Amino acid sequence: MKEGTHIHHAAALDKFKDAARWLGFNPDQAFKISAISNPSLLTVFDHYRLTLEEKHRASGALFKKSDWTTLPEKDQRKVFLD
């Protein structure tokens, strides 16, 4: 999408910048950004996302467990969740 000051795909770069800001970092600090477009992988990802959404609707309690706070790597899990 971008290498140095040369922009190869402006629309994709704009999406990256929005995502970067949402994640809390400055996208302008990136020197090189690459993207891969794989329609098959996107289809599988969308299917899995819809499956998780349906599971969440059916039983939201599965996604609100608190036992992870006592498991190994609990600090790393907390950082990821935050």
MOPAC internal coordinates of N, CA, C and O (Angstrom, degrees):
PM7 1SCF
backbone

  N    0.0000 0     0.00 0     0.00 0    0    0    0
  C    1.4443 1     0.00 0     0.00 0    1    0    0
  C    1.5240 1   111.16 1     0.00 0    2    1    0
  O    1.2310 1   121.14 1   142.77 1    3    2    1
  N    1.3548 1   115.42 1   -37.23 1    3    2    1
  C    1.4596 1   118.95 1  -176.36 1    5    3    2
  C    1.5270 1   108.57 1  -150.66 1    6    5    3
  O    1.2310 1   121.49 1   -38.64 1    7    6    5
  N    1.3145 1   114.75 1   141.36 1    7    6    5
  C    1.4585 1   120.23 1   171.56 1    9    7    6
  C    1.5182 1   106.99 1  -142.73 1   10    9    7
  O    1.2310 1   121.03 1   -67.50 1   11   10    9
  N    1.3280 1   115.63 1   112.50 1   11   10    9
  C    1.4604 1   119.80 1  -175.01 1   13   11   10
  C    1.5114 1   109.65 1    64.08 1   14   13   11
  O    1.2310 1   120.53 1    58.50 1   15   14   13
  N    1.3158 1   116.60 1  -121.50 1   15   14   13
  C    1.4607 1   119.89 1   179.36 1   17   15   14
  C    1.5276 1   111.99 1   -99.84 1   18   17   15
  O    1.2310 1   120.37 1   175.29 1   19   18   17
  N    1.3404 1   116.89 1    -4.71 1   19   18   17
  C    1.4656 1   120.99 1  -178.97 1   21   19   18
  C    1.5261 1   110.12 1   -85.32 1   22   21   19
  O    1.2310 1   120.75 1   -56.59 1   23   22   21
  N    1.3228 1   116.17 1   123.41 1   23   22   21
  C    1.4682 1   121.63 1  -179.70 1   25   23   22
  C    1.5231 1   108.42 1  -104.24 1   26   25   23
  O    1.2310 1   120.98 1   -55.35 1   27   26   25
  N    1.3446 1   115.74 1   124.65 1   27   26   25
  C    1.4566 1   121.19 1  -178.38 1   29   27   26
  C    1.5356 1   112.67 1   -93.65 1   30   29   27
  O    1.2310 1   120.37 1   150.22 1   31   30   29
  N    1.3223 1   116.91 1   -29.78 1   31   30   29
  C    1.4647 1   120.79 1  -176.47 1   33   31   30
  C    1.5310 1   108.70 1  -148.13 1   34   33   31
  O    1.2310 1   120.75 1   -87.69 1   35   34   33
  N    1.3106 1   116.17 1    92.31 1   35   34   33
  C    1.4665 1   121.88 1  -172.14 1   37   35   34
  C    1.5282 1   112.96 1   -62.24 1   38   37   35
  O    1.2310 1   119.77 1   139.01 1   39   38   37
  N    1.3283 1   118.05 1   -40.99 1   39   38   37
  C    1.4659 1   120.29 1  -177.78 1   41   39   38
  C    1.5329 1   110.81 1   -64.02 1   42   41   39
  O    1.2310 1   120.32 1   137.13 1   43   42   41
  N    1.3201 1   116.99 1   -42.87 1   43   42   41
  C    1.4630 1   120.49 1   178.70 1   45   43   42
  C    1.5278 1   110.09 1   -66.94 1   46   45   43
  O    1.2310 1   120.44 1   141.99 1   47   46   45
  N    1.3040 1   116.76 1   -38.01 1   47   46   45
  C    1.4638 1   120.80 1   178.70 1   49   47   46
  C    1.5312 1   110.88 1   -63.17 1   50   49   47
  O    1.2310 1   120.19 1   141.01 1   51   50   49
  N    1.3207 1   117.25 1   -38.99 1   51   50   49
  C    1.4667 1   120.73 1   177.02 1   53   51   50
  C    1.5240 1   111.21 1   -62.30 1   54   53   51
  O    1.2310 1   120.31 1   139.52 1   55   54   53
  N    1.3320 1   117.02 1   -40.48 1   55   54   53
  C    1.4629 1   120.60 1   178.07 1   57   55   54
  C    1.5206 1   110.33 1   -64.97 1   58   57   55
  O    1.2310 1   120.67 1   139.29 1   59   58   57
  N    1.3406 1   116.32 1   -40.71 1   59   58   57
  C    1.4601 1   119.98 1   177.54 1   61   59   58
  C    1.5265 1   110.47 1   -60.62 1   62   61   59
  O    1.2310 1   120.63 1   135.37 1   63   62   61
  N    1.3310 1   116.40 1   -44.63 1   63   62   61
  C    1.4655 1   120.37 1  -178.71 1   65   63   62
  C    1.5232 1   111.48 1   -61.98 1   66   65   63
  O    1.2310 1   120.47 1   138.45 1   67   66   65
  N    1.3304 1   116.70 1   -41.55 1   67   66   65
  C    1.4655 1   119.91 1   177.51 1   69   67   66
  C    1.5290 1   110.52 1   -61.66 1   70   69   67
  O    1.2310 1   120.52 1   134.59 1   71   70   69
  N    1.3277 1   116.62 1   -45.41 1   71   70   69
  C    1.4671 1   120.61 1   179.88 1   73   71   70
  C    1.5175 1   110.82 1   -64.22 1   74   73   71
  O    1.2310 1   120.08 1   138.93 1   75   74   73
  N    1.3166 1   117.45 1   -41.07 1   75   74   73
  C    1.4630 1   121.32 1  -179.77 1   77   75   74
  C    1.5207 1   110.87 1   -62.49 1   78   77   75
  O    1.2310 1   120.55 1   134.85 1   79   78   77
  N    1.3085 1   116.56 1   -45.15 1   79   78   77
  C    1.4755 1   119.78 1   179.01 1   81   79   78
  C    1.5176 1   110.51 1   -63.14 1   82   81   79
  O    1.2310 1   120.48 1   139.46 1   83   82   81
  N    1.3322 1   116.69 1   -40.54 1   83   82   81
  C    1.4615 1   120.77 1   178.47 1   85   83   82
  C    1.5271 1   110.74 1   -62.19 1   86   85   83
  O    1.2310 1   120.34 1   144.44 1   87   86   85
  N    1.3382 1   116.95 1   -35.56 1   87   86   85
  C    1.4585 1   121.37 1   178.53 1   89   87   86
  C    1.5245 1   112.38 1   -80.39 1   90   89   87
  O    1.2310 1   120.31 1   171.10 1   91   90   89
  N    1.3258 1   117.02 1    -8.90 1   91   90   89
  C    1.4525 1   120.31 1   173.29 1   93   91   90
  C    1.5145 1   116.27 1    94.07 1   94   93   91
  O    1.2310 1   119.54 1  -157.22 1   95   94   93
  N    1.3167 1   118.48 1    22.78 1   95   94   93
  C    1.4561 1   117.56 1   173.86 1   97   95   94
  C    1.5219 1   110.73 1  -130.13 1   98   97   95
  O    1.2310 1   121.12 1   -19.62 1   99   98   97
  N    1.3076 1   115.46 1   160.38 1   99   98   97
  C    1.4558 1   122.46 1  -175.36 1  101   99   98
  C    1.5310 1   109.81 1   -82.09 1  102  101   99
  O    1.2310 1   119.66 1   -68.04 1  103  102  101
  N    1.3275 1   118.25 1   111.96 1  103  102  101
  C    1.4630 1   120.55 1  -177.88 1  105  103  102
  C    1.5204 1   113.46 1   -67.86 1  106  105  103
  O    1.2310 1   120.10 1   160.43 1  107  106  105
  N    1.3291 1   117.42 1   -19.57 1  107  106  105
  C    1.4630 1   120.37 1  -178.74 1  109  107  106
  C    1.5288 1   111.94 1   -72.05 1  110  109  107
  O    1.2310 1   120.22 1   166.90 1  111  110  109
  N    1.3306 1   117.18 1   -13.10 1  111  110  109
  C    1.4610 1   120.44 1   178.37 1  113  111  110
  C    1.5295 1   112.25 1   -80.20 1  114  113  111
  O    1.2310 1   120.19 1   167.25 1  115  114  113
  N    1.3204 1   117.23 1   -12.75 1  115  114  113
  C    1.4687 1   120.65 1   179.74 1  117  115  114
  C    1.5241 1   109.23 1   -77.35 1  118  117  115
  O    1.2310 1   120.68 1   -49.87 1  119  118  117
  N    1.3338 1   116.31 1   130.13 1  119  118  117
  C    1.4598 1   120.95 1   179.24 1  121  119  118
  C    1.5221 1   110.94 1   -87.38 1  122  121  119
  O    1.2310 1   120.72 1   138.60 1  123  122  121
  N    1.3440 1   116.23 1   -41.40 1  123  122  121
  C    1.4498 1   120.73 1  -177.62 1  125  123  122
  C    1.5213 1   109.16 1  -133.71 1  126  125  123
  O    1.2310 1   120.80 1   -49.33 1  127  126  125
  N    1.3200 1   116.08 1   130.67 1  127  126  125
  C    1.4543 1   122.07 1  -179.71 1  129  127  126
  C    1.5213 1   107.32 1  -128.86 1  130  129  127
  O    1.2310 1   120.97 1   -52.21 1  131  130  129
  N    1.3173 1   115.76 1   127.79 1  131  130  129
  C    1.4638 1   121.05 1   178.91 1  133  131  130
  C    1.5173 1   109.48 1  -120.67 1  134  133  131
  O    1.2310 1   120.61 1   -30.23 1  135  134  133
  N    1.3164 1   116.44 1   149.77 1  135  134  133
  C    1.4585 1   121.59 1   177.43 1  137  135  134
  C    1.5167 1   108.74 1  -137.54 1  138  137  135
  O    1.2310 1   121.27 1   -31.64 1  139  138  137
  N    1.3130 1   115.18 1   148.36 1  139  138  137
  C    1.4609 1   121.07 1   177.70 1  141  139  138
  C    1.5139 1   107.75 1  -119.95 1  142  141  139
  O    1.2310 1   120.56 1   -48.77 1  143  142  141
  N    1.2915 1   116.54 1   131.23 1  143  142  141
  C    1.4569 1   121.30 1   177.85 1  145  143  142
  C    1.5160 1   108.10 1  -106.16 1  146  145  143
  O    1.2310 1   120.75 1   -63.96 1  147  146  145
  N    1.3300 1   116.18 1   116.04 1  147  146  145
  C    1.4501 1   121.61 1  -179.36 1  149  147  146
  C    1.5294 1   107.81 1  -133.27 1  150  149  147
  O    1.2310 1   119.83 1   -82.11 1  151  150  149
  N    1.3300 1   117.92 1    97.89 1  151  150  149
  C    1.4646 1   121.11 1  -177.07 1  153  151  150
  C    1.5305 1   113.49 1   -56.68 1  154  153  151
  O    1.2310 1   120.04 1   142.22 1  155  154  153
  N    1.3205 1   117.52 1   -37.78 1  155  154  153
  C    1.4673 1   120.13 1   179.85 1  157  155  154
  C    1.5221 1   110.91 1   -64.87 1  158  157  155
  O    1.2310 1   120.62 1   135.12 1  159  158  157
  N    1.3233 1   116.42 1   -44.88 1  159  158  157
  C    1.4493 1   120.65 1   179.10 1  161  159  158
  C    1.5262 1   111.15 1   -64.44 1  162  161  159
  O    1.2310 1   120.31 1   140.91 1  163  162  161
  N    1.3173 1   117.01 1   -39.09 1  163  162  161
  C    1.4549 1   121.18 1   177.91 1  165  163  162
  C    1.5265 1   110.87 1   -62.88 1  166  165  163
  O    1.2310 1   120.04 1   139.14 1  167  166  165
  N    1.3162 1   117.53 1   -40.86 1  167  166  165
  C    1.4638 1   121.83 1   178.05 1  169  167  166
  C    1.5209 1   111.06 1   -61.72 1  170  169  167
  O    1.2310 1   120.54 1   135.03 1  171  170  169
  N    1.3363 1   116.58 1   -44.97 1  171  170  169
  C    1.4602 1   120.84 1   178.84 1  173  171  170
  C    1.5305 1   110.23 1   -64.26 1  174  173  171
  O    1.2310 1   120.30 1   136.89 1  175  174  173
  N    1.3313 1   117.03 1   -43.11 1  175  174  173
  C    1.4581 1   121.28 1   178.92 1  177  175  174
  C    1.5243 1   110.76 1   -60.34 1  178  177  175
  O    1.2310 1   120.30 1   132.89 1  179  178  177
  N    1.3293 1   117.02 1   -47.11 1  179  178  177
  C    1.4626 1   120.37 1  -179.97 1  181  179  178
  C    1.5217 1   111.63 1   -61.61 1  182  181  179
  O    1.2310 1   120.58 1   139.48 1  183  182  181
  N    1.3277 1   116.50 1   -40.52 1  183  182  181
  C    1.4714 1   120.32 1   178.36 1  185  183  182
  C    1.5311 1   110.47 1   -62.82 1  186  185  183
  O    1.2310 1   120.44 1   135.90 1  187  186  185
  N    1.3177 1   116.76 1   -44.10 1  187  186  185
  C    1.4656 1   120.66 1  -179.88 1  189  187  186
  C    1.5343 1   110.43 1   -65.25 1  190  189  187
  O    1.2310 1   120.51 1   138.60 1  191  190  189
  N    1.3235 1   116.63 1   -41.40 1  191  190  189
  C    1.4647 1   120.70 1   178.36 1  193  191  190
  C    1.5206 1   110.74 1   -60.85 1  194  193  191
  O    1.2310 1   119.99 1   135.62 1  195  194  193
  N    1.3311 1   117.63 1   -44.38 1  195  194  193
  C    1.4580 1   121.08 1   178.36 1  197  195  194
  C    1.5281 1   111.46 1   -64.12 1  198  197  195
  O    1.2310 1   120.36 1   142.20 1  199  198  197
  N    1.3394 1   116.93 1   -37.80 1  199  198  197
  C    1.4586 1   121.46 1   177.11 1  201  199  198
  C    1.5197 1   110.59 1   -61.85 1  202  201  199
  O    1.2310 1   120.44 1   134.42 1  203  202  201
  N    1.3362 1   116.76 1   -45.58 1  203  202  201
  C    1.4641 1   120.14 1   178.16 1  205  203  202
  C    1.5240 1   111.84 1   -63.63 1  206  205  203
  O    1.2310 1   120.37 1   139.48 1  207  206  205
  N    1.3179 1   116.90 1   -40.52 1  207  206  205
  C    1.4618 1   119.65 1   178.26 1  209  207  206
  C    1.5242 1   110.90 1   -61.44 1  210  209  207
  O    1.2310 1   120.45 1   138.92 1  211  210  209
  N    1.3195 1   116.74 1   -41.08 1  211  210  209
  C    1.4606 1   120.81 1   179.20 1  213  211  210
  C    1.5261 1   110.80 1   -66.21 1  214  213  211
  O    1.2310 1   120.21 1   138.57 1  215  214  213
  N    1.3203 1   117.21 1   -41.43 1  215  214  213
  C    1.4647 1   120.58 1   177.01 1  217  215  214
  C    1.5292 1   110.42 1   -62.97 1  218  217  215
  O    1.2310 1   120.36 1   141.00 1  219  218  217
  N    1.3134 1   116.91 1   -39.00 1  219  218  217
  C    1.4590 1   121.31 1   179.42 1  221  219  218
  C    1.5278 1   110.63 1   -64.62 1  222  221  219
  O    1.2310 1   120.81 1   137.57 1  223  222  221
  N    1.3368 1   116.05 1   -42.43 1  223  222  221
  C    1.4709 1   119.93 1   177.82 1  225  223  222
  C    1.5300 1   110.89 1   -64.16 1  226  225  223
  O    1.2310 1   120.64 1   138.52 1  227  226  225
  N    1.3310 1   116.39 1   -41.48 1  227  226  225
  C    1.4604 1   120.49 1  -176.57 1  229  227  226
  C    1.5247 1   112.06 1   -70.90 1  230  229  227
  O    1.2310 1   120.44 1   142.66 1  231  230  229
  N    1.3351 1   116.76 1   -37.34 1  231  230  229
  C    1.4649 1   120.20 1  -177.39 1  233  231  230
  C    1.5213 1   109.79 1  -151.19 1  234  233  231
  O    1.2310 1   121.00 1   -98.82 1  235  234  233
  N    1.3025 1   115.70 1    81.18 1  235  234  233
  C    1.4592 1   121.29 1  -178.49 1  237  235  234
  C    1.5155 1   113.46 1   -60.49 1  238  237  235
  O    1.2310 1   120.31 1   154.96 1  239  238  237
  N    1.3335 1   117.02 1   -25.04 1  239  238  237
  C    1.4660 1   120.56 1  -178.89 1  241  239  238
  C    1.5270 1   112.11 1   -61.86 1  242  241  239
  O    1.2310 1   120.24 1   152.27 1  243  242  241
  N    1.3232 1   117.15 1   -27.73 1  243  242  241
  C    1.4689 1   120.25 1   178.29 1  245  243  242
  C    1.5254 1   111.89 1   -60.32 1  246  245  243
  O    1.2310 1   120.53 1   153.57 1  247  246  245
  N    1.3184 1   116.60 1   -26.43 1  247  246  245
  C    1.4550 1   121.56 1  -175.00 1  249  247  246
  C    1.5278 1   112.85 1  -100.93 1  250  249  247
  O    1.2310 1   120.50 1  -176.23 1  251  250  249
  N    1.3185 1   116.65 1     3.77 1  251  250  249
  C    1.4592 1   119.88 1  -177.58 1  253  251  250
  C    1.5286 1   111.77 1  -122.79 1  254  253  251
  O    1.2310 1   120.33 1  -149.98 1  255  254  253
  N    1.3064 1   116.97 1    30.02 1  255  254  253
  C    1.4536 1   120.29 1   179.83 1  257  255  254
  C    1.5237 1   110.03 1   -70.59 1  258  257  255
  O    1.2310 1   120.83 1   -29.96 1  259  258  257
  N    1.3156 1   116.01 1   150.04 1  259  258  257
  C    1.4620 1   119.34 1  -179.97 1  261  259  258
  C    1.5274 1   112.13 1  -113.75 1  262  261  259
  O    1.2310 1   119.73 1  -179.49 1  263  262  261
  N    1.3473 1   118.12 1     0.51 1  263  262  261
  C    1.4664 1   119.81 1  -178.32 1  265  263  262
  C    1.5266 1   112.96 1   -66.29 1  266  265  263
  O    1.2310 1   120.07 1   162.17 1  267  266  265
  N    1.3360 1   117.47 1   -17.83 1  267  266  265
  C    1.4561 1   119.81 1   179.94 1  269  267  266
  C    1.5284 1   111.68 1   -63.39 1  270  269  267
  O    1.2310 1   120.43 1   160.42 1  271  270  269
  N    1.3358 1   116.79 1   -19.58 1  271  270  269
  C    1.4668 1   119.78 1  -178.95 1  273  271  270
  C    1.5245 1   112.57 1   -72.75 1  274  273  271
  O    1.2310 1   120.09 1   168.01 1  275  274  273
  N    1.3378 1   117.43 1   -11.99 1  275  274  273
  C    1.4657 1   120.61 1   179.10 1  277  275  274
  C    1.5244 1   111.60 1  -110.80 1  278  277  275
  O    1.2310 1   119.95 1   176.78 1  279  278  277
  N    1.3072 1   117.70 1    -3.22 1  279  278  277
  C    1.4611 1   121.73 1  -177.86 1  281  279  278
  C    1.5306 1   111.12 1   -83.70 1  282  281  279
  O    1.2310 1   120.43 1   -16.28 1  283  282  281
  N    1.3458 1   116.79 1   163.72 1  283  282  281
  C    1.4733 1   119.28 1   175.43 1  285  283  282
  C    1.5422 1   110.38 1   -56.22 1  286  285  283
  O    1.2310 1   121.22 1   -28.82 1  287  286  285
  N    1.2962 1   115.27 1   151.18 1  287  286  285
  C    1.4693 1   122.71 1   179.16 1  289  287  286
  C    1.5293 1   112.00 1    63.95 1  290  289  287
  O    1.2310 1   120.40 1  -151.37 1  291  290  289
  N    1.3368 1   116.84 1    28.63 1  291  290  289
  C    1.4668 1   119.63 1  -178.25 1  293  291  290
  C    1.5263 1   112.33 1   -61.44 1  294  293  291
  O    1.2310 1   120.03 1   145.36 1  295  294  293
  N    1.3522 1   117.54 1   -34.64 1  295  294  293
  C    1.4661 1   119.80 1   179.50 1  297  295  294
  C    1.5223 1   111.16 1   -65.65 1  298  297  295
  O    1.2310 1   121.07 1   137.88 1  299  298  297
  N    1.3274 1   115.55 1   -42.12 1  299  298  297
  C    1.4621 1   119.87 1   178.57 1  301  299  298
  C    1.5244 1   110.28 1   -65.72 1  302  301  299
  O    1.2310 1   119.87 1   141.14 1  303  302  301
  N    1.3128 1   117.84 1   -38.86 1  303  302  301
  C    1.4548 1   121.86 1   178.58 1  305  303  302
  C    1.5400 1   110.47 1   -64.11 1  306  305  303
  O    1.2310 1   120.30 1   140.18 1  307  306  305
  N    1.3200 1   117.03 1   -39.82 1  307  306  305
  C    1.4618 1   121.16 1   179.78 1  309  307  306
  C    1.5265 1   110.50 1   -64.07 1  310  309  307
  O    1.2310 1   120.62 1   135.87 1  311  310  309
  N    1.3378 1   116.43 1   -44.13 1  311  310  309
  C    1.4621 1   120.31 1   178.52 1  313  311  310
  C    1.5264 1   109.74 1   -60.33 1  314  313  311
  O    1.2310 1   120.30 1   136.33 1  315  314  313
  N    1.3256 1   117.04 1   -43.67 1  315  314  313
  C    1.4575 1   120.81 1  -179.47 1  317  315  314
  C    1.5302 1   110.63 1   -64.17 1  318  317  315
  O    1.2310 1   120.59 1   136.14 1  319  318  317
  N    1.3257 1   116.48 1   -43.86 1  319  318  317
  C    1.4643 1   120.46 1  -179.03 1  321  319  318
  C    1.5208 1   110.95 1   -64.22 1  322  321  319
  O    1.2310 1   120.31 1   138.62 1  323  322  321
  N    1.3262 1   117.01 1   -41.38 1  323  322  321
  C    1.4673 1   120.76 1   178.99 1  325  323  322
  C    1.5184 1   110.32 1   -63.99 1  326  325  323
  O    1.2310 1   120.10 1   180.00 1  327  326  325

